[in-house]
């Protein structure tokens, strides 16, 4: 059954001029309640919007507007998480990285989930090792300057501390120097 046929059954032969934004709201709600996927609902909305665009152009009526509004009616589809790297691949990578600075950076990205830009922007004051455990808090500024706290495992903390032991003194507060 076509998308337009399904919509036609929903509006039950209602005159096109009587179909409003609220009618489309109800259609989307009904489709969601039936358990349809967002992609299916969005495809149906696209077909309905195209149909109304055609009818409006053919009617040559400048006052008539489509009841389908993308910002209001489209359903956001979830994004899939990227696949993580296999442990043996990470081990192979770390086996060839000899520089302490590079190892610490890679550990922060792989084990703590930081982005490259987040690692580059870390400062010494962002690292807060706790006295009672083998963990450390790391304040991270992500996209849009949003801050979050990331807990570093003992293994990651050891890599960062190894880098700090070798880090040359500098006026820069950045954790990783060029």
C-alpha angles and dihedrals in degrees: 000000000000124000092244092050090054091050091046090055090049094054090042097219093312111167110265092238090060094056107104139180088267090055089056089047089055092047092052091046092051092049091050092049089053087060097246118162119255090244091057093048092046091050090052091048089051091053091048092048091050090049092052091046089055094046093048093050092048093047091056089214112142093194097060117094131189114257091215113093116184096207092051104036108033114100116224111238118222119250122235118237115245115253116261121238117258116256093240090054091052090047090051091051094048091047091065097041107091102164111098093216093051092046091053091049093049092047090053091051098042103036102029098035097236123158121236092252091050092052092048092051096050116121130201091252091057091070115082114175113197120232099220104045139037090249132096133201118230121195108215128192108209135178114332090017090282111159127219136167119240122193114222119214120232091258093054091044090054090054092050092046090050088055092047090053089057098035110119116236112263142165088237117097092207115120093221119044127200 
